[in-house]
Amino acid sequence: MPKVTFIYDGQTKEVEAKEDQTLLEAAIEAGVPMEHACGGNGFCTTCRCKVKKGSENLSARNDREENMGVSEEPDRLGCQAEVQGEVEVELAEE
């Protein structure tokens, strides 16, 4: 099962994610406070995060991310990036 390490608010939390589950879905399931003002539909960028390790273990960047201006590494939208292996992401500071 893929593992996601979330770094936020000075802490680190490692969780197991289901294959092809989005980072946002994994965060919500694990109680990690990832913002998602648009409900995870890719229209607000509040779930933007920085991939510290394992970007190759996420789905390819999609048109929704590109259209929202999230077009360069290490940034991804948590609601669009699907987990396919081990990754480490840093959430935006609140």
N, C-alpha and C positions, 0 to 999 in steps of 0.2 A: 504494500500500500504506500502511495506517495506520502512524503513528510513535508510539512511547511513549517518553517521557523519564522514567527512574527516577532519583530522588534518594535516596541512601542512604549512610551512613557517610562523609559529607563529600565524596562524589563524585557525578558525574552520568553516566549512560549512556543514550544514545539508541539505540533498536532499532526495527527494522521488525517489525510484527505482522501476522498474517493477519487478514483481515476476520472479525469475530465471535469471534476468539480471546479468551479471558479475559486479564486483566492477569496473573494467576498463571501461565498457560500461557506467555505471552510472556516473563515473568521467568525461568522455569525454562529455556526454550529459549535465552535469552541469558546464562545463568549469573549472573543477578541474585539475590542471596540474600533471597528473599521467604519468610517462614515460612509453613508450611501443615501444622500438626500433624494435622489431620483428613484430610489427603490431598486437599484441595481440594473438600470436600463441603459447605462452608458451615455447619459445626457448631461451630467453635471460635473464630473471629474473629482468629486469629493472622496472617492475611493482610490485616488491616485497613490501609488506607492513606488518605492525604489527597490529594484531587485538587486540584492547584494551578491547572491550566489545562485547559480542554477537557472539562468534565463533560458538556457537551451532545453530545460525541462518544463517550459510553459508553451501553450499553443502559440502559433504565429500571431503577430499583431494584426488586428482586423481593421476594416474600414471605419468602424465606429470610433476606435481609438484614434486613428489618423484624422478623422473629421473633427475630433475634440482637441486636436493639437498635441496629443500624446504620441509622438512619432519617433522619439529617440531613446536609446538605452540611457540610463537604467529604468526609466519611468514606464509604468504600465497602469492600466485601470484594473483594479481588483475584480470588478464585475465582468470583465471581458477575458481576462487571462485564465485559461484552464490549466490545472495542474496535471502534469504527466510524469513527474518524478520529484526528486528532492529539490526544494528551493528555500531561499532565505530572503525575506522582504522586510523593509523598514517602512512603517506607516508614517504618514505626515504628522507632525506635532500639532496638537490641538491648541 
